[in-house]
Amino acid sequence: MRLKKIIINNKITAFLYAYLFDSEMTQPRIEIQTFDNNKKNIDNLIIASTFSNECSGYRDFCINQNKIITINNYYYCSDIDTEYKNQYKFKITDNGRFIFTE
């Protein structure tokens, strides 16, 4: 299911897709994919999801007007009261690649 279309420039378009991923449990994901004018896939990045294992967590995101994607990963375990957070930033380049910036 396509959620949103983002025009990167006159040669590159990005689409956000939501889908269910089957692993040990069925879990939702949102992925951003970039395509050229010939509909050739350039790059993919999972920007939102949930997961469960020994510990659980989720990933959320924000995309700003400068084409910077901020992804936050949150982890927590039932036997530990502390929640852990990691943050990653990616830039969508003019050629449609996701480049890790920090």
C-alpha positions in Angstrom: 0.0 0.0 0.0 1.5 3.3 -1.1 1.1 6.1 1.5 2.8 9.2 0.2 4.7 10.5 -2.9 7.6 12.9 -2.4 9.2 14.7 -5.4 13.0 14.8 -4.8 13.7 16.6 -8.1 12.7 16.3 -11.8 14.5 13.0 -12.1 13.8 11.3 -8.7 10.6 10.4 -6.8 10.3 8.8 -3.4 7.4 6.7 -2.2 6.5 5.7 1.3 5.0 2.2 1.6 3.3 0.6 4.5 3.2 -3.2 4.7 3.1 -6.1 7.1 6.3 -8.1 7.6 6.1 -11.7 8.6 8.8 -12.9 10.9 8.1 -14.6 14.2 5.1 -12.2 14.4 3.4 -10.1 11.8 4.6 -6.6 12.3 3.9 -3.3 10.5 6.6 -1.4 8.6 6.9 1.8 6.6 9.6 1.9 4.0 10.8 4.8 1.8 11.9 3.9 -1.8 13.4 6.1 -4.4 12.8 5.7 -8.2 14.1 7.3 -11.3 11.9 8.5 -14.2 12.1 5.0 -15.8 10.6 3.5 -12.6 13.9 1.9 -11.7 14.4 1.4 -7.9 17.4 3.3 -6.6 17.4 2.8 -2.8 15.2 1.6 0.1 15.2 2.5 3.8 12.9 1.1 6.6 11.8 4.2 8.5 9.1 2.9 10.9 8.5 -0.5 12.4 7.8 -2.5 15.5 9.6 -5.6 16.6 9.5 -8.1 19.4 12.0 -10.6 20.6 13.7 -11.0 23.9 13.3 -7.2 24.0 10.8 -5.1 22.1 10.9 -1.8 20.4 9.8 0.5 17.6 11.2 2.9 15.1 9.7 6.2 14.1 10.8 9.0 11.7 10.6 12.5 10.5 11.5 13.9 7.1 12.2 17.7 6.9 12.2 20.0 4.0 15.9 19.7 3.5 15.4 15.9 2.7 16.9 14.9 6.0 15.3 11.7 7.5 15.6 11.4 11.3 15.0 7.8 12.5 14.6 7.1 16.2 14.9 3.5 17.5 13.4 2.8 20.9 14.3 -0.5 22.8 12.9 -1.8 26.1 12.8 -5.1 28.0 10.2 -6.2 30.4 12.7 -7.0 33.1 14.5 -3.6 32.8 12.8 -0.3 33.5 15.1 1.7 31.2 14.2 2.5 27.6 17.0 3.0 25.2 16.9 5.3 22.2 19.2 5.5 19.2 18.9 8.3 16.6 20.2 8.1 13.0 20.0 10.7 10.3 20.1 10.1 6.5 20.2 12.6 3.7 18.3 11.9 0.5 20.8 12.9 -2.2 19.8 14.4 -5.6 20.5 11.0 -7.2 18.1 9.3 -4.9 20.5 7.6 -2.4 20.1 7.5 1.3 23.4 8.7 2.9 24.0 8.2 6.6 25.0 11.5 8.1 25.1 10.8 11.9 
